[in-house]
């Protein structure tokens, strides 16, 4: 998978499973030894399944980024370097795989947002920071953004990804009086459309100034929510936190 990893997230499958067997647990014979051997064997099988699934999702994401949605299951497994039959141990159809690929890209996007805005209490500033960092994401990880763009406006209604956090930021902004838009859902659809337009524009114009464009669009999005032009300009050009230390890998 693209598997964008903010470095303080421990995504090691064995650690997450809680089934690592310490060397001290290997003491003893008989039933205890058999139980330990079974646990280790089960962990290895689970790990292999996770790796196979990750390889399939990674291949699907690369195909979505390249616009190869008509690819066959055989082409997917060839790119993933896994057996054709193993595909159906994880996904019933190619569409199910592509859906999972988009959902995991959305989760990676959400992790980026969490790392970028952590500790920002002001809802308007949190919104602006998330928006501006996403614009910069397009230049750093264009394939990830192309996966998101492949889903179109549907990502605005997906329960995965940024929707929940972005809507919460807007709702808090309304409650605090910073935003005058009638409700958070309307605000999310309005500003989400601006964000998707920004990402599509940057993808189509690789030489354009992504930072300047992201900041300008962030200001417009804030103004659409009801922030004054002066305040919106200040927030859209305030100092940003360091870009999260991300590693993009196709496993």
N, C-alpha and C positions, 0 to 999 in steps of 0.2 A: 504494500500500500504506500501512498505518499508518506503516511506516518509522520506527520509533522510533530516533532517532539520538543516541547519546552523542557529544558534539561532537568528541571527539578521534578518532573513527572516520572515516576518509576514505572515503565511499561514492560519490564522484564516478565515474560509469561510465567516463569517458574516462581518468581517472588509473588506475583499476583495470585497464583494458585494456592499458595500456602502449603505446598506439598513437597518442598525441598526436605530431604532427609539428612539430618546431621550425621557426621561420621560416628558420633557417640551412640546414635540410635541403632547402629549396626551390630552392637554387641549382642551376644546370645545366639542360640541356635534354635532349631525346631520351628514352632509356629511363629515366633518373633522374627526369625530370619526370613521365613517365607513371606510374612507380611511386609517386611522392609523391601524385599526384592519385588514384590507385586506393586508396591507403591512407586518405586523407582521406574518400573516398566510402564506403569500407567502414566506417569508424568511425561515420559519420553514420547509415548503415543499422542498424548494431548498436545505436547509441544509441536510435534510434526504436523498434526492437524491444523494448529494455529498458523504454522509457517506456510502450509499449502493454501489455506484460506487467504492469508496475507498476500501471497504471490498472485493469486487470482484477482484480488481486489486491486492490487498495484497495476496489473496488466489492464484491467478494465478502466482504471483512471487514466492510464496513458492513452488508451483508445478514445476515451471521451475527450481528452485534451486535444487529440488529433482529429476529432470529428468522425472517427471510424465506428459509428454506432451500428452499422450494418454487418460488422464482423461476425463470423460464425463462432460457435463454442470451440471448435477445433483450433481456430486462429487464436482465441483467448488462451487456451491451455498451452499452445505452442509458445506464445509470448511469455507465459508464466513459467514455462519449463516444468510443467507437471503433467501427469498422465491424464488422458482424456476422460477416463472413467472416474477419476477422483473429483472431477467438477461436480458431479451429482451427489457427492457426499456432503456438499456445502450449499449448493444452490439448485433450485428446481428448474430454473430457466435462466437464459442470458439476461432477460429484463430484471430478474431478481438480483443478479450480480451487479448490474449497472446501478440499480437502486441503492444497494449496499455501498458501492463505490462513492456515490454522491453523498450518502449519509455520513460516511467516514470523513470525507473532505469537509463537510459541514462541522463535524465535531472538531477536526483539526483547526478550523477557522475559529470556533468558539474558544478553544484553548489559547489561541493567539490573543484573542480579545481579553480573556481573563488575566493573562500575564501582562498585557499592556496597560489595563486600567485598574489593576489591583491597587487599593489604597486611595483611589480618587473618590471622594465623597460627594462632590458636586455633580448632580446628574447631568447637567448641560455640558460640563467639561468632560465627563466620562463619555457622553455620546459623541462629542466632537473628537476626542482622542481616538475612540474606536473607529470612527469614520475615516479619519486621516491615516491611521495605521493600516486600515484595509486598503486604501488607495496605494500606499507604499508597498503593500504585500504583492500587488500585481507585478511590480518590477522585480521583486526578490524571488517570487515563486509563481511565475506566469502559468505554469501547467496546472497548479492547484486552482488558480482563478478560472482557468478555462473549464475545468471540471464543474465549478460552481455555475459558470455561465451556461454550460450545456443544459442545466436544469431550468434555466430561465426564471421567470417570476415565481415559480412554484417554491423556491427556497424561502420566499417571504411568508409562506403559510406552513412550512415544515416545522414540526416540533423539535427537530434537531438543529444544531447550530446556534446562530446568534439571536434567533427570534425572541426567545424568552427574556434574555438579558437586555436586548435593545428595547423591547416593549416595557420592561421594568424601569429602565432609565427614563423613557419618555413619560411613563406614569408618575414617576417621582418628580420629574420636571413640572408636570401639570400640577401636582399637589403642592409644590413649593412656590408656584406662581411664575416660574421661569418660562414655561411654555403656555401658550394660550390656545393651542389646538384643542378641539372639543373632547377628543378621546385618544387613548394610546394606540388603539388599533388603526385609526385613520392616520395618525402620525407615523406609525411604522410603515404602512403602505406607501405613504407619500415620500418619506425619506429613503425607504428601501428602493423605490424606483429611481431616485436620484443616484443612489450608490451603484445600482446595477448599470445605469447609464454611464457613470464614471468608469467603471471597470471595463465595459465594452469599448468605450472611447480609447482608453489607454491600451487595450489589447490591439485595437486596430491601428494605433499610432505609436509604435514602439520608440520613436525618437522624441516624443513630446515630453515635457517636464512633468513627471508624475506628481512630484511633491507640490508644485505650485497648483496643479489642477485639483489635487485632493484637498488642499487647503481652501481653494476658492469654492469648490462644491460643498465642503463642510460648512462654510459660512452661509451658503445659500440654503442648505438643509436646516441649519439653526434658525435662519430667518423664516423659513416655511413653518417652523414649529412655534414661532411667535417671539423669538429673541430679537432685540433691536439690532440694527445694522452695526452700530458701534460695538456692542457687546459681542455680537457674533464674529466680527472681524478680529477682536482681541483673542477670543477663545480659539478661533481657527488658525491663529498664528502664534499661539503660546508655545513655550518649550515642550517638546515631546519627551516622554521617557525613552530610555534606550530600547532599540528594537529587540524583542526577545531573542535569546540565543536559540535558533531553530536549526534542526537538521532535517533535510528532506531526503528520504531514501526510497529507492524502488527495490524492495527486498525480493 
